[in-house]
Each structure stands twice: as C-alpha cells, then as structure tokens.
Amino acid sequence: MTAQHSLSGKTVLVGAGAKNLGGLISTTVAADGARVVIHYHSDATAADAEKTADAVRVAGGQALTVQGDLTRVAEVERLFTTAREEFGGIDVAVNTAGMVLRKPIVETTEEEYDRMAAVNAKAAYFFIREAGKHVDDHGKVISVVTSLLAAFTDGYSTYAGLKAPVEHFTRAAAKEFAGRGISVNCVAPGPMDTPFFYGQETPERVEFHKSQALGDQLTRIEDIAPLVRFLATDGWWITGQTIFANGGYTVR
C-alpha cells in the first residue's frame, strides 16, 4: 500500500462531529472531498450538527447527521450501520467524544465516576469495536484522548484516568486490525481553547496551562484537525500510537 494524499470520494465518520474540534474535522475533511457522517449526542446540539452539515455541503461534500448516545452500545452500532447504508462504506472513523470533570478524588461520587467511565472509556471501546467491523480495508480509526495522560497533576483522576484505557484499546485494535491494513491511533491535544475546557478551570489555572506551552497559549482546534487529516491520509503507516499535540505542554 502507498500513501493516500486525498480523502476525495472517501467516507469519514466523526463521533461528536457537530461543533468545536469535531465540527472542524468534519469541515476539514469535506474540503478534501470526503463524504461526512456527523454524529451528535442530543437535541441540544442538533442545530450545530445541521450547521456543520450545511458547511460540508457548501464545501462540495455530502453530509449525513446521526443522533445517538455513544454510551449505549446499540446506538454506536446504529451509527455505523446507518453510515454504511447511506454511503456504502466507511473509510475513516474519528471519535472526538469526551467529558471533562475536575474534582478531587475524595469528593467524586459514584454517579460521576460511572458517567465519566461511560463517556470516556466505554463509548470509545465500542466505537473502536464497531469501526473494526465496519471500516473498509486500509481504513483509519482515530480517537481523541488528552495530554493529561502524560501529566502528574491533581483534580483530573476520572478524566485522565478514564481516557487512559483508550490507549490500550488502540494498541490492541492496531494489532487486531493490521491484517486488513487498518491503522488505529490516538491524538492527545493539550488543554483546548473551547468551552469544553473553561468550565473546569479558574482564570488563574487557565493562565498556568497557557504558560506551559509554546507561545503561552492553549491548544487550538485548528492545531489538531490537520493532524487528524494527516493520520487519515499520508500518515497511514503510523499505527498503535498516541501523538501528543500540545505545544510542549506534556511529554513522555
């Protein structure tokens, strides 16, 4: 197999693809000629999903929006089967879904733990499982995790701790799907300049996070979308890896 420089004519499924990073990935691959399946979670993000779908069409691509709760396995299955039924196949599956909680361990409730586990680990596992069933040979599977996986810090036990299993899911899948030429990787952004981040932090801690990266700034979604595109095209030879894209925020 040789490098694939373009996504023209390919189908890209984006978990949590309605807004923020997922929305930018959706429109980025559309500009490269891809058909895009835009997953969104709830009625609250339906308008964002349709706005992103319109942007995909303006870019010349085809778009399909699919609502579903990815913590429910039947909904993950339905997402992938709907994508195949609509477009005849899936070439790239990208999961950007996640939930952040900053809270001390001694204050964390069982309900909070279970919710974080469902969104960050369970949903990711079954997304990868269904990708293994439905992505075409020589396809790509990409999960967004967090640069906190390489941090020694407080407060994020459930977020970093329950994103951590996704790395092993990814390594196992990279081995198991290798015979079909499918690459499987994680991308680990630093703290991103989105509403996803600010609700968990004080202004003082925001400034601290900025100070730890190049240019005293947070990771931008525009820093991550091109990397996802690269892994979906020329970066096909990379597999089983976690790529820390964070301006030097953390390393390992």
VEXLUM-235334 format. One record per residue: x negated, y, z of N, C-alpha, C in turn; residue number from 1. Coordinates in steps of 0.02 Angstrom, whole numbers, plus 50000, padded with zeros to 5 digits. Atoms other than C-alpha are relative to their C-alpha. Layout:
% residues N
   n_east   n_north    n_up   ca_east   ca_north   ca_up   c_east   c_north    c_up     i
        X         Y       Z         X          Y       Z        X         Y       Z   NUM
...
***
This chain:
% residues 252
   n_east   n_north    n_up   ca_east   ca_north   ca_up   c_east   c_north    c_up     i
    49958     49940   50000     50000      50000   50000    49956     50062   50000     1
    50037     49937   50001     49941      50177   49964    50041     50054   50034     2
    49967     49945   49965     49983      50343   50045    50061     50024   49963     3
    49939     49972   50028     50155      50416   50018    49999     50075   50014     4
    50009     49929   49992     50142      50602   49987    50067     50037   50008     5
    49936     49965   50001     50327      50642   49975    50055     49957   50029     6
    49940     50035   49976     50493      50597   50053    50057     50005   49950     7
    49948     49993   50051     50586      50631   49892    50035     49934   49987     8
    49961     50061   50011     50726      50505   49872    50003     49953   50059     9
    50000     50042   49940     50696      50433   50046    50058     50021   50046    10
    49950     49985   49949     50822      50423   50188    49966     50004   50068    11
    50029     49988   49934     50770      50495   50356    50057     50007   50050    12
    49951     49997   49946     50875      50463   50511    49967     50036   50059    13
    50028     49961   49945     50847      50590   50651    50046     49995   50061    14
    49963     50002   49938     50907      50549   50826    49995     50067   50035    15
    49997     49932   49972     50962      50710   50912    49974     50050   49949    16
    50025     49960   50056     50938      50796   50745    50037     50064   49987    17
    49957     49943   50013     51060      50939   50766    49966     50067   50011    18
    50028     49935   49983     50953      51076   50843    49931     49992   50030    19
    50068     50000   49972     50785      51125   50917    49953     49958   49957    20
    50048     50038   50039     50648      51003   50864    50035     49954   49950    21
    49966     50045   50046     50769      50877   50790    50029     50037   49940    22
    49973     49962   50055     50853      51011   50687    49947     50022   49950    23
    50054     49980   50045     50688      51074   50618    49973     49941   49961    24
    50022     50059   50037     50633      50898   50574    50049     49984   49944    25
    49949     50014   50050     50798      50874   50482    49992     50045   49939    26
    50006     49953   50057     50775      51030   50376    49931     49994   49966    27
    50066     50008   50029     50588      50999   50352    49998     49942   49950    28
    50001     50057   50046     50612      50827   50275    50047     50011   49942    29
    49954     49984   50056     50759      50892   50172    49964     50041   49947    30
    50038     49959   50048     50644      51021   50093    49952     49959   49959    31
    50045     50045   50036     50534      50875   50042    50040     49951   49957    32
    49959     50041   50044     50680      50793   49952    50035     49942   50032    33
    49969     50058   49966     50745      50673   50085    50075     50009   50008    34
    49932     50002   49975     50922      50623   50121    49995     49995   50077    35
    50009     49995   49928     50952      50657   50306    50063     49978   50037    36
    49947     50020   49954     51059      50569   50436    49988     50037   50065    37
    50008     49957   49942     51084      50693   50577    50043     49973   50057    38
    49962     50023   49941     51133      50613   50741    50008     50057   50049    39
    49990     49953   49944     51210      50719   50878    50040     49965   50054    40
    49974     50037   49943     51268      50672   51051    50074     50013   50014    41
    49934     49984   49973     51429      50763   51094    50033     50055   49960    42
    49963     49946   50033     51562      50884   51037    49966     50067   50009    43
    50034     49937   49987     51457      51022   51114    49947     50017   49948    44
    50052     49988   50051     51325      51000   50978    50026     49987   49929    45
    49972     50014   50067     51444      50962   50833    49988     50059   49953    46
    50009     49942   50043     51434      51140   50767    49927     50007   49978    47
    50071     49998   50018     51244      51136   50773    49983     49947   49947    48
    50012     50053   50048     51244      50971   50679    50025     50020   49931    49
    49973     49979   50065     51355      51042   50542    49959     50056   49970    50
    50043     49946   50024     51247      51198   50530    49936     49972   49970    51
    50060     50031   50025     51093      51091   50509    50014     49961   49936    52
    49981     50036   50061     51182      50982   50381    50008     50048   49941    53
    49994     49949   50053     51226      51139   50282    49932     50023   49977    54
    50068     49979   50018     51043      51191   50287    49965     49947   49959    55
    50027     50056   50040     50993      51019   50222    50026     50004   49929    56
    49970     49998   50067     51113      51037   50077    49975     50060   49960    57
    50027     49940   50033     51052      51213   50038    49929     49985   49974    58
    50068     50019   50021     50877      51138   50029    50000     49949   49944    59
    49994     50047   50056     50942      51018   49898    50008     49928   50019    60
    49994     50069   49977     50962      50864   50005    50072     49980   50015    61
    49936     50026   49977     51108      50755   50053    49997     49993   50076    62
    49998     50003   49927     51164      50756   50235    50061     49962   50024    63
    49946     50036   49966     51269      50645   50347    49992     50013   50074    64
    50001     49991   49927     51313      50688   50527    50036     49941   50033    65
    49972     50057   49963     51347      50548   50651    49996     50015   50074    66
    49999     49990   49928     51402      50573   50830    49992     49934   50037    67
    50006     50061   49961     51356      50447   50964    49959     50010   50062    68
    50037     50001   49937     51293      50417   51140    49947     49946   49995    69
    50052     50049   50011     51125      50333   51117    49984     49958   50061    70
    50009     50044   49942     51129      50264   51294    50047     49940   49997    71
    49955     50057   50011     51265      50146   51232    49976     49962   49939    72
    50033     50039   50053     51190      50007   51127    50046     49995   49939    73
    49954     50004   50057     51346      49989   51019    49999     50063   49958    74
    50003     49937   50036     51330      50173   50973    49935     50006   49959    75
    50063     50002   50037     51148      50151   50922    50008     49955   49938    76
    49987     50046   50055     51199      50003   50815    50042     50033   49946    77
    49956     49967   50047     51338      50104   50735    49964     50055   49961    78
    50038     49948   50034     51220      50248   50696    49960     49971   49942    79
    50042     50029   50052     51102      50136   50598    50042     49967   49944    80
    49959     50032   50052     51238      50036   50508    50036     50052   49958    81
    49968     49946   50038     51328      50197   50459    49951     50031   49951    82
    50050     49972   50044     51167      50267   50388    49987     49955   49940    83
    50012     50047   50056     51137      50111   50284    50060     49998   49953    84
    49940     50002   50043     51316      50107   50222    50005     50062   49956    85
    49994     49937   50038     51308      50289   50168    49946     50007   49947    86
    50055     49986   50044     51136      50293   50088    49964     49938   49973    87
    50028     50061   50028     51095      50110   50053    49936     49976   50031    88
    50061     50021   49967     50942      50102   50163    49975     50057   50044    89
    50032     49950   49957     50835      50193   50291    49925     49992   49993    90
    50072     50002   50009     50653      50237   50261    49961     50023   50062    91
    50033     49971   49942     50610      50337   50416    50051     50010   50055    92
    49957     49988   49942     50688      50339   50590    49961     50038   50053    93
    50034     49956   49952     50639      50479   50709    50047     50011   50059    94
    49959     49989   49940     50704      50487   50888    49972     50058   50040    95
    50021     49942   49961     50691      50658   50970    50040     50007   50065    96
    49956     49993   49941     50820      50625   51107    49961     49994   50065    97
    50032     50004   49935     50769      50654   51286    50036     50044   50050    98
    49971     49959   49946     50819      50729   51453    49946     50015   50051    99
    50050     49979   49952     50710      50829   51572    50032     50010   50068   100
    49981     49985   49931     50726      50834   51761    49936     50014   50038   101
    50056     49985   49955     50604      50921   51876    50027     50000   50070   102
    49973     50008   49933     50639      50863   52053    49954     49956   50041   103
    50041     50044   49958     50541      50792   52199    50030     49930   50007   104
    49978     50069   49994     50550      50604   52219    50049     49992   50058   105
    49959     50011   49940     50624      50616   52394    50070     50032   49994   106
    49934     49969   50011     50769      50722   52327    50038     49970   49941   107
    49969     50029   50059     50808      50617   52173    50052     49948   50020   108
    49947     50047   49984     50972      50523   52179    49998     49939   49954   109
    49996     50060   50043     51008      50350   52110    50034     50017   49934   110
    49965     49981   50062     51128      50428   51985    49955     50038   49953   111
    50047     49964   50043     50994      50547   51922    49949     49953   49970   112
    50048     50048   50026     50869      50406   51906    50031     49959   49943   113
    49967     50042   50050     50993      50297   51811    50012     50038   49935   114
    49988     49960   50060     51037      50438   51691    49935     50013   49962   115
    50064     49989   50032     50855      50479   51657    49974     49937   49968   116
    50021     50064   50029     50817      50295   51629    50039     49985   49936   117
    49958     50015   50058     50962      50278   51509    49981     50042   49939   118
    50015     49955   50055     50918      50430   51403    49929     49992   49974   119
    50070     49998   50021     50729      50420   51402    49969     49932   49985   120
    50029     50066   50011     50694      50233   51406    50047     49953   49963   121
    49954     50047   50031     50847      50128   51366    50018     50021   49929   122
    49981     49977   50067     50904      50234   51219    49942     49993   49951   123
    50058     50006   50043     50727      50238   51150    49986     49928   49980   124
    50012     50071   50014     50711      50049   51164    50046     49975   49946   125
    49952     50027   50048     50869      50011   51070    49999     50038   49934   126
    50012     49965   50062     50833      50147   50942    49946     49964   49961   127
    50054     50036   50033     50670      50058   50904    50024     49931   49977   128
    49975     50066   50019     50759      49889   50904    50041     50004   49935   129
    49958     49994   50060     50888      49947   50777    49959     50023   49940   130
    50044     49982   50055     50753      50030   50674    49965     49939   49971   131
    50032     50062   50023     50665      49862   50667    50046     49957   49958   132
    49952     50038   50039     50823      49785   50599    50018     50033   49934   133
    49969     49965   50056     50874      49920   50477    49952     50040   49956   134
    50047     49962   50041     50721      50019   50418    49971     49954   49946   135
    50025     50040   50056     50663      49960   50248    49925     49985   50008   136
    50072     50016   50000     50493      49878   50221    49959     50062   49983   137
    50045     49943   50008     50350      50003   50228    50030     50065   50028   138
    49969     49942   49969     50459      50119   50332    49959     50026   50059   139
    50034     49968   49945     50412      50227   50480    50049     50009   50058   140
    49961     49989   49940     50476      50237   50659    49960     50045   50046   141
    50036     49949   49961     50430      50389   50764    50043     50020   50060   142
    49966     49979   49939     50477      50427   50945    49965     50060   50030   143
    50028     49942   49966     50453      50594   51031    50000     49986   50075   144
    50007     50011   49928     50386      50575   51208    49977     50066   50032   145
    50022     49939   49967     50292      50703   51316    49926     49998   50017   146
    50070     49996   49980     50115      50762   51350    49991     49991   50075   147
    50005     50014   49928     50155      50741   51535    49977     49928   50013   148
    50025     50068   49992     50109      50558   51505    49925     50000   50017   149
    50071     49995   49985     49929      50618   51521    49987     50051   50056   150
    50008     49950   49948     49960      50736   51667    50000     49968   50069   151
    50000     50019   49929     49927      50719   51854    50035     50058   50035   152
    49962     49944   49976     50066      50828   51921    50060     49977   50041   153
    49942     50015   49959     50216      50836   52035    50065     50014   49961   154
    49935     49977   50023     50402      50852   52001    50032     49962   49943   155
    49974     50031   50060     50419      50752   51841    49998     49924   50002   156
    50006     50073   49994     50421      50574   51908    50048     49964   49954   157
    49952     50037   50041     50580      50524   51817    49992     50017   49926   158
    50008     49983   50071     50545      50619   51655    49939     49966   49970   159
    50060     50032   50026     50365      50567   51627    50001     49925   50012   160
    49999     50071   49984     50391      50401   51714    50044     49959   49956   161
    49953     50038   50041     50537      50352   51605    49992     50014   49925   162
    50025     49997   50069     50458      50414   51444    49941     49952   49991   163
    50059     50043   50005     50304      50309   51483    50014     49932   49969   164
    49988     50066   50032     50386      50142   51435    50004     50003   49925   165
    49993     49995   50073     50415      50209   51260    49933     49987   49965   166
    50065     50016   50029     50228      50196   51229    49992     49925   49991   167
    50008     50072   50007     50231      50010   51263    50051     49972   49951   168
    49952     50022   50051     50391      49986   51164    49970     50010   49930   169
    50029     49982   50064     50299      50071   51022    49943     49954   49981   170
    50055     50045   50015     50143      49965   51034    50026     49930   49981   171
    49972     50066   50015     50245      49805   51039    50033     49999   49932   172
    49966     49997   50065     50352      49859   50892    49951     50006   49943   173
    50050     49993   50053     50198      49910   50792    49971     49932   49981   174
    50023     50068   50015     50135      49731   50808    50054     49958   49967   175
    49946     50043   50023     50303      49650   50780    50025     50019   49930   176
    49976     49977   50065     50349      49756   50627    49945     50004   49948   177
    50057     49990   50046     50175      49755   50549    50005     49957   49938   178
    49994     50043   50058     50214      49609   50435    50042     50029   49944   179
    49958     49967   50050     50341      49718   50346    49971     50068   49980   180
    50032     49938   50019     50220      49864   50331    50030     50061   50033   181
    49968     49945   49965     50316      49972   50455    49953     50027   50054   182
    50040     49970   49947     50216      50094   50560    50046     50028   50054   183
    49960     49978   49942     50277      50141   50734    49955     50042   50045   184
    50042     49954   49962     50210      50290   50831    50041     50044   50047   185
    49972     49949   49957     50243      50415   50969    49965     50067   49987   186
    50028     49933   50000     50218      50603   50963    50015     50030   50068   187
    49994     49974   49932     50187      50687   51131    49987     50075   50000   188
    50010     49928   49998     50216      50875   51124    49984     50025   50071   189
    50005     49965   49937     50164      50993   51261    50067     50032   50016   190
    49938     49965   49983     50297      51095   51351    50022     50045   49942   191
    49978     49966   50061     50402      51164   51209    50041     50062   50015   192
    49966     49936   49994     50470      51339   51188    50072     49992   49976   193
    49929     50012   50015     50652      51282   51187    50039     50003   50066   194
    49958     50001   49939     50799      51291   51310    49992     49936   50040   195
    50012     50064   49968     50759      51109   51348    49951     50006   50059   196
    50054     49992   49951     50609      51169   51449    50015     50052   50054   197
    49996     49943   49954     50655      51334   51529    50046     49987   50059   198
    49953     50013   49945     50798      51267   51635    49968     49964   50058   199
    50032     50039   49947     50675      51163   51736    49944     50037   50036   200
    50061     49967   49975     50541      51292   51773    50013     50071   50024   201
    50000     49931   49978     50512      51455   51866    49959     50042   49951   202
    50041     49958   50044     50440      51604   51771    49925     49992   50014   203
    50071     50008   49982     50277      51579   51866    49971     49936   49971   204
    50024     50064   50027     50262      51398   51813    49999     50002   49924   205
    50003     49992   50073     50304      51444   51633    49934     50032   49980   206
    50063     49967   50015     50154      51561   51634    49941     49953   50012   207
    50053     50049   49988     50046      51423   51709    49995     49951   49941   208
    50001     50047   50056     50097      51300   51572    49971     50033   49938   209
    50029     49965   50058     50057      51430   51440    49924     50005   50006   210
    50072     49988   49990     49885      51459   51516    49958     49938   49987   211
    50036     50063   50008     49838      51276   51492    49988     49981   49927   212
    50006     50019   50071     49847      51277   51302    49967     50056   49959   213
    50029     49952   50046     49765      51363   51155    50044     50062   49993   214
    49962     49939   50013     49816      51545   51138    50048     50019   50055   215
    49954     49985   49945     49906      51547   51306    50073     49998   49977   216
    49932     50005   50025     50066      51484   51227    50027     49929   50008   217
    49968     50065   49999     50190      51343   51237    49998     49969   49931   218
    49992     50035   50064     50206      51212   51102    50064     50026   49966   219
    49941     49980   50039     50325      51269   50965    50025     49941   49959   220
    49974     50055   50041     50440      51155   50869    49967     50001   49931   221
    50034     49995   50065     50352      51220   50713    49931     49967   50001   222
    50064     50036   49994     50192      51139   50779    50009     49925   49993   223
    49988     50073   49996     50273      50967   50791    50032     49972   49936   224
    49966     50026   50059     50384      50950   50637    49952     49979   49944   225
    50047     50022   50052     50236      50946   50514    49964     49935   50018   226
    50032     50062   49979     50155      50808   50617    50046     49940   49989   227
    49951     50053   50014     50313      50704   50607    50003     49985   49926   228
    50000     50010   50072     50317      50732   50420    49937     49962   49977   229
    50063     50034   50017     50134      50678   50408    50004     49925   50016   230
    49994     50071   49982     50168      50516   50502    50049     49963   49955   231
    49950     50030   50045     50314      50485   50385    49975     49994   49928   232
    50026     50001   50069     50205      50507   50230    49927     49978   50000   233
    50071     50017   50007     50015      50515   50218    49972     49964   50062   234
    50026     50031   49939     49993      50456   50398    50023     49929   50011   235
    49972     50068   49994     50065      50283   50363    49952     49951   50031   236
    50050     50047   49974     49901      50200   50414    49993     50005   50075   237
    50000     49993   49927     49921      50263   50593    50058     49960   50027   238
    49945     50038   49970     50022      50141   50698    49982     49979   50071   239
    50010     50020   49930     50045      50096   50881    49969     50054   50043   240
    50036     49946   49966     49979      50266   50935    50048     50050   50032   241
    49968     49940   49974     50032      50411   51043    49956     50059   49984   242
    50039     49943   50021     49975      50575   50968    50019     50060   50043   243
    49988     49943   49955     49958      50717   51094    49989     50064   49961   244
    50001     49937   50039     50001      50877   51000    50021     50056   50047   245
    49982     49956   49944     49990      51008   51136    49952     50058   50011   246
    50046     49945   49992     49853      51135   51107    49949     49991   50056   247
    50047     50014   49946     49741      51050   51235    50031     50001   50069   248
    49965     49997   49935     49872      51053   51373    49982     49940   50044   249
    50025     50059   49965     49829      50874   51424    49964     49957   49949   250
    50036     50047   50042     49709      50743   51356    49991     49935   50039   251
    50019     50062   49966     49665      50563   51393    49959     49957   49953   252
***
